[in-house]
Amino acid sequence: MDTRRASIHWIPVGDGGRHAPPPGPTYSTVARFTALADRWPHEAWSVVLGINEPADGGGRMTATIRMLAGDAAPRGLLDAGSTFDLFEGSRCVAQGRVLEG
């Protein structure tokens, strides 16, 4: 499965997110894709973000995204417009949307 571009919004620590967005250059964690939300947490997929620039003051950034499992992941999860939440344990730390597919 290819790498795509995604818009990521990091949730502020006061709302349960991280103290700061990860600095990169890579970050890997579990994602809950909206298309598979009814299967969460029994079916979860890990993603790898490529971070080339820091988040802006509002916690937003554009990053590359790919599935850690590569072609073993379900098709369509990284199609343009696909939305997802990023988790660290049971805590949702970011929300994202695939920009191109």
JOPEUR-V48415 format. One record per pair of residues at least 24 apart in sequence whose C-alpha atoms are under 7 Angstrom apart, sorted by the first residue. I is the first residue (numbers start at 0). J is the second residue. Records with the same first field share a line. If there is no record, write none. Layout:
I=J / J
//
This chain:
0=66 / 69 / 70
1=65
2=63 / 64 / 65
3=63 / 64 / 65 / 97 / 99 / 100
4=61 / 62 / 63 / 64 / 97 / 98 / 99
5=61 / 62 / 63 / 64 / 95 / 96 / 97 / 98
6=60 / 61 / 62 / 95 / 96 / 97 / 98
7=59 / 60 / 61 / 93 / 94 / 95 / 96
8=58 / 59 / 60 / 93 / 94 / 95
9=58 / 59 / 92 / 93 / 94
10=92 / 93
16=91 / 92
17=92
20=54
22=53
23=49 / 50
24=49 / 50 / 51
25=49 / 50
28=85 / 86 / 87
29=85 / 86
30=83 / 84 / 85 / 86
31=83 / 84 / 85
32=82 / 83 / 84
33=82 / 83
//
